[in-house]
Amino acid sequence: MSAPAMPLVSILIPAFNHERYIERCLDSVLEDPYPSKELVIIDDGSTDDTAGRIDAWIARHRHELAVEFVRRDNRGIAATLNELAARARGEFLRLGSSDDYLLPGGLAAMVDYLSAHARKWAVIGDSVVVDQDGRKLHESGMRDLHRADKRLYASDEGIRLAVITQWAVGGPVALVRKRALETVAGWSESLRIDDWDFFLRLAAHDAIGFIDKNVCAYRIHGTNLSRTRDTRARILNLLEAQSVAMRRECLFQEPYRTLLRAQSHYLGAKISFLQRRFGSVTVHMLVYLSLLAASRVKRRSALHLAEGA
């Protein structure tokens, strides 16, 4: 593609209390050679110097790309993403994170994929995993950190299975068509951790593609919300995920509806374990295994019917 023909990509950065990491994040946007891009940043009520560092960075680089920066009170990640998307002008939205950073070449690879696959609304890639100082911990976030089977992501059926049973996406690895948000209604502002819910809704439409390429660096540090070791916070996160699983069952046909119901009981077993209610753990696991077996039977039946058609 020639530069004038390249679609505009809006890189969305929800920033919150990441003064140590934000400049590396913003530098990575410039380092990616994709030419048709804009940067949209919202500081979501940071109490450290994150906003000041963003201001200083913009002063140094405002002549190099279009930047919109908003500072406001804290409203949470989902509300911030919805506002960022509303402010974006691009055909494609790159979902960023102020403690992670992009890897050069990722934008072009993801734009190329969506340009070649008109029925896909989003594409995800993989990430390298780094520590708080930028030292590499894992070559593949999906395989090495989340223990995912990346072969599943080669088909729509595999992606449905992967999104339901083993959410393995970490960091800013997604590019989304802006118009897709009109169908899946953006991010649910009632949720603390919103990404599984968002991608379940995409998976229900077979709208997710995958490229086996590291498109970002996912940083692990002491304040990652989804990786907390605090028992109470873990229970709250799991309760939220369980609620999402039950609420989104209706979006799927069988056997995926049963599989999502099974996943809600698996999450229930984790919650009961953390609460030291071991009898409840047993009950949830028995129901989980029963529903998992039922989903496999339904899946085999569906395959036989498809082969006989």
C-alpha positions as CSV (number, residue, x, y, z in Angstrom):
1,M,0.0,0.0,0.0
2,S,1.2,3.5,-0.7
3,A,1.2,5.8,2.3
4,P,-1.8,8.0,1.2
5,A,-4.0,4.8,0.8
6,M,-3.3,3.5,4.3
7,P,-6.2,3.7,6.6
8,L,-5.9,5.8,9.7
9,V,-5.3,3.9,12.9
10,S,-6.2,5.6,16.2
11,I,-4.0,4.3,19.1
12,L,-6.0,4.6,22.3
13,I,-4.1,5.0,25.6
14,P,-6.0,4.9,28.8
15,A,-3.4,6.2,31.3
16,F,-3.6,5.7,35.1
17,N,-0.8,5.9,37.6
18,H,2.0,4.7,35.3
19,E,4.5,7.5,35.5
20,R,7.3,5.0,35.4
21,Y,6.1,3.4,32.1
22,I,4.2,6.0,30.1
23,E,7.0,7.5,28.2
24,R,8.2,4.1,26.9
25,C,4.6,3.4,25.9
26,L,4.3,6.7,23.9
27,D,7.8,6.3,22.4
28,S,6.8,3.0,21.0
29,V,4.0,4.6,19.0
30,L,6.6,6.7,17.2
31,E,8.9,3.8,16.8
32,D,6.3,1.8,14.8
33,P,6.8,2.8,11.2
34,Y,3.2,2.7,10.2
35,P,2.6,6.2,8.9
36,S,-1.1,6.8,9.1
37,K,-1.8,7.0,12.8
38,E,-3.1,9.3,15.6
39,L,-2.7,9.1,19.3
40,V,-5.6,9.6,21.7
41,I,-4.8,9.6,25.4
42,I,-7.0,10.0,28.5
43,D,-5.4,10.4,31.9
44,D,-8.1,8.7,34.1
45,G,-7.5,10.7,37.3
46,S,-3.9,9.6,38.0
47,T,-2.5,10.6,41.4
48,D,1.1,10.4,40.4
49,D,3.0,12.4,37.7
50,T,1.6,10.4,34.7
51,A,-0.2,13.4,33.3
52,G,2.8,15.6,33.7
53,R,5.0,13.2,31.8
54,I,2.4,12.9,29.0
55,D,2.3,16.8,28.7
56,A,6.1,16.9,28.5
57,W,6.2,14.1,25.9
58,I,3.6,15.9,23.8
59,A,5.6,19.1,23.9
60,R,8.6,17.3,22.5
61,H,6.8,15.3,19.8
62,R,3.6,17.1,18.9
63,H,5.0,17.9,15.4
64,E,5.6,14.2,14.7
65,L,2.0,12.9,14.8
66,A,-1.5,14.0,15.7
67,V,-2.2,13.8,19.5
68,E,-5.3,14.4,21.5
69,F,-4.9,14.4,25.3
70,V,-7.6,14.7,28.0
71,R,-7.1,14.9,31.7
72,R,-10.1,14.2,33.9
73,D,-11.3,12.6,37.1
74,N,-11.2,8.8,37.5
75,R,-14.1,6.9,35.8
76,G,-12.6,3.5,35.3
77,I,-11.1,1.6,32.4
78,A,-14.3,0.7,30.5
79,A,-15.6,4.3,30.6
80,T,-12.2,5.5,29.5
81,L,-12.0,3.1,26.5
82,N,-15.5,4.1,25.4
83,E,-14.6,7.8,25.6
84,L,-11.3,7.2,23.7
85,A,-13.2,5.3,21.0
86,A,-15.7,8.2,20.7
87,R,-12.9,10.7,20.3
88,A,-11.0,8.6,17.7
89,R,-11.1,9.5,14.0
90,G,-9.5,6.3,12.7
91,E,-11.1,3.5,10.8
92,F,-9.2,1.1,13.1
93,L,-8.6,1.3,16.8
94,R,-5.5,0.0,18.4
95,L,-6.2,-0.8,22.1
96,G,-3.3,0.4,24.1
97,S,-2.2,0.3,27.8
98,S,0.0,2.9,29.5
99,D,2.3,0.3,31.1
100,D,2.9,-1.8,28.0
101,Y,4.4,-0.8,24.6
102,L,4.0,-1.5,21.0
103,L,6.5,-3.5,18.9
104,P,7.5,-2.1,15.4
105,G,5.6,-3.7,12.5
106,G,2.6,-4.7,14.6
107,L,0.3,-2.0,13.2
108,A,1.0,-2.8,9.6
109,A,0.6,-6.5,10.1
110,M,-2.8,-6.1,11.8
111,V,-4.1,-3.5,9.3
112,D,-3.1,-5.9,6.5
113,Y,-5.0,-8.7,8.1
114,L,-8.2,-6.7,8.6
115,S,-7.9,-5.2,5.1
116,A,-7.8,-8.8,3.6
117,H,-10.5,-10.2,5.9
118,A,-13.6,-7.9,5.5
119,R,-15.8,-10.1,7.7
120,K,-13.5,-9.9,10.7
121,W,-14.1,-7.0,13.1
122,A,-10.9,-7.5,15.2
123,V,-7.6,-9.1,15.0
124,I,-5.3,-10.2,17.9
125,G,-1.6,-11.0,17.9
126,D,0.8,-12.3,20.5
127,S,3.1,-10.4,22.9
128,V,6.5,-10.7,24.5
129,V,6.3,-10.5,28.3
130,V,8.7,-8.2,30.1
131,D,9.3,-7.2,33.7
132,Q,9.0,-3.8,35.3
133,D,12.5,-2.9,34.0
134,G,11.8,-4.1,30.5
135,R,13.8,-7.4,30.7
136,K,12.2,-10.2,28.6
137,L,10.5,-12.9,30.7
138,H,8.7,-14.8,28.0
139,E,8.9,-14.9,24.2
140,S,5.1,-15.6,23.9
141,G,2.6,-14.3,26.3
142,M,-0.1,-16.7,25.0
143,R,2.1,-19.9,25.1
144,D,4.5,-19.2,27.9
145,L,2.5,-17.1,30.3
146,H,-1.1,-18.3,29.7
147,R,-0.2,-21.8,28.6
148,A,-2.5,-21.5,25.6
149,D,-2.5,-23.7,22.5
150,K,-2.1,-21.1,19.7
151,R,-3.2,-23.7,17.1
152,L,-6.7,-23.1,18.3
153,Y,-6.6,-19.6,16.9
154,A,-6.4,-20.8,13.4
155,S,-10.2,-21.3,13.0
156,D,-13.4,-19.6,14.1
157,E,-14.3,-22.7,16.1
158,G,-11.0,-22.8,17.8
159,I,-11.2,-19.1,18.7
160,R,-14.6,-19.6,20.2
161,L,-13.2,-22.4,22.3
162,A,-10.2,-20.4,23.3
163,V,-12.0,-17.3,24.3
164,I,-14.5,-19.2,26.4
165,T,-12.2,-21.6,28.1
166,Q,-8.8,-20.0,28.4
167,W,-8.6,-16.3,28.0
168,A,-5.0,-15.8,26.9
169,V,-4.8,-12.3,25.6
170,G,-2.5,-9.9,27.5
171,G,-1.5,-6.4,26.7
172,P,-2.4,-4.2,23.7
173,V,-2.6,-7.0,21.1
174,A,-5.9,-6.1,19.4
175,L,-6.8,-3.9,16.5
176,V,-10.6,-3.3,16.1
177,R,-12.7,-1.8,13.4
178,K,-14.3,1.3,14.8
179,R,-17.7,0.4,13.2
180,A,-17.7,-2.9,15.0
181,L,-18.4,-1.1,18.3
182,E,-21.8,-0.2,16.9
183,T,-22.7,-3.9,17.0
184,V,-21.0,-5.1,20.2
185,A,-21.8,-1.8,22.1
186,G,-18.2,-1.0,23.2
187,W,-17.0,-1.8,26.7
188,S,-19.3,-2.6,29.7
189,E,-18.8,0.2,32.2
190,S,-20.2,-1.8,35.1
191,L,-17.1,-4.1,34.9
192,R,-13.7,-3.7,36.6
193,I,-11.9,-5.9,34.1
194,D,-13.8,-5.6,30.8
195,D,-11.7,-7.4,28.1
196,W,-13.1,-10.9,28.4
197,D,-16.7,-9.7,28.1
198,F,-15.7,-7.6,25.1
199,F,-14.0,-10.4,23.3
200,L,-16.8,-12.9,24.1
201,R,-19.2,-10.6,22.3
202,L,-16.9,-10.5,19.3
203,A,-16.3,-14.3,19.4
204,A,-20.1,-14.9,19.3
205,H,-20.1,-13.3,15.9
206,D,-17.0,-15.2,14.7
207,A,-15.5,-11.7,14.3
208,I,-12.0,-12.3,15.7
209,G,-8.9,-13.1,13.6
210,F,-5.4,-14.0,14.7
211,I,-1.9,-13.4,13.5
212,D,1.0,-15.3,15.1
213,K,3.2,-12.3,15.5
214,N,4.4,-10.4,18.6
215,V,2.8,-7.0,18.3
216,C,3.4,-5.6,21.8
217,A,5.3,-6.0,25.0
218,Y,3.1,-7.0,27.9
219,R,4.7,-5.7,31.2
220,I,4.2,-7.7,34.5
221,H,4.7,-5.6,37.6
222,G,3.3,-5.3,41.1
223,T,0.1,-3.4,40.2
224,N,-1.4,-5.4,37.3
225,L,-5.1,-5.4,38.2
226,S,-5.8,-8.8,36.6
227,R,-2.8,-10.5,38.2
228,T,-3.2,-9.4,41.8
229,R,-2.4,-11.8,44.7
230,D,-4.8,-10.1,47.1
231,T,-7.4,-12.8,47.9
232,R,-10.3,-10.4,48.2
233,A,-9.5,-8.7,44.9
234,R,-9.1,-12.1,43.2
235,I,-12.5,-13.2,44.5
236,L,-14.1,-10.0,43.2
237,N,-12.4,-10.5,39.8
238,L,-13.6,-14.1,39.6
239,L,-17.1,-13.2,40.7
240,E,-17.2,-10.6,38.0
241,A,-16.0,-13.1,35.4
242,Q,-18.6,-15.7,36.5
243,S,-21.3,-13.1,36.1
244,V,-20.1,-12.3,32.6
245,A,-20.1,-16.0,31.7
246,M,-23.7,-16.4,32.8
247,R,-24.8,-13.2,31.1
248,R,-23.2,-14.0,27.8
249,E,-24.5,-17.6,27.4
250,C,-27.4,-16.4,25.3
251,L,-25.1,-15.1,22.6
252,F,-23.9,-18.5,21.7
253,Q,-25.4,-21.6,20.0
254,E,-24.7,-25.1,21.2
255,P,-22.2,-26.6,22.2
256,Y,-20.6,-23.2,23.1
257,R,-23.6,-22.2,25.3
258,T,-23.1,-25.3,27.5
259,L,-19.3,-24.8,27.4
260,L,-19.8,-21.2,28.8
261,R,-22.1,-22.5,31.5
262,A,-19.4,-25.1,32.4
263,Q,-16.9,-22.3,32.6
264,S,-19.1,-20.4,35.1
265,H,-19.0,-23.4,37.4
266,Y,-15.2,-23.7,37.0
267,L,-14.9,-20.1,38.1
268,G,-17.3,-20.9,40.9
269,A,-14.9,-23.6,42.1
270,K,-12.0,-21.2,42.1
271,I,-14.1,-18.7,44.2
272,S,-15.1,-21.4,46.7
273,F,-11.5,-22.5,47.0
274,L,-10.3,-19.0,47.8
275,Q,-13.2,-18.8,50.3
276,R,-12.1,-22.2,51.8
277,R,-15.6,-23.7,51.1
278,F,-14.2,-27.0,49.9
279,G,-17.6,-28.8,49.8
280,S,-18.7,-26.2,47.3
281,V,-15.5,-26.7,45.3
282,T,-16.5,-30.3,44.9
283,V,-20.0,-29.5,43.8
284,H,-18.9,-26.9,41.2
285,M,-16.3,-29.2,39.8
286,L,-18.7,-32.1,39.4
287,V,-21.2,-29.8,37.6
288,Y,-18.3,-28.4,35.5
289,L,-17.1,-31.8,34.4
290,S,-20.6,-32.9,33.6
291,L,-21.3,-29.8,31.5
292,L,-17.9,-30.1,29.8
293,A,-18.7,-33.7,28.8
294,A,-22.1,-32.6,27.5
295,S,-20.6,-29.9,25.4
296,R,-18.2,-32.4,23.8
297,V,-21.1,-34.7,23.0
298,K,-23.0,-31.8,21.4
299,R,-19.9,-30.7,19.5
300,R,-19.4,-34.2,18.0
301,S,-23.1,-34.4,17.1
302,A,-22.9,-31.0,15.4
303,L,-19.8,-32.2,13.4
304,H,-21.6,-35.4,12.3
305,L,-24.6,-33.4,11.1
306,A,-22.4,-31.0,9.2
307,E,-20.5,-33.8,7.6
308,G,-23.8,-35.5,6.6
309,A,-25.3,-32.4,5.1
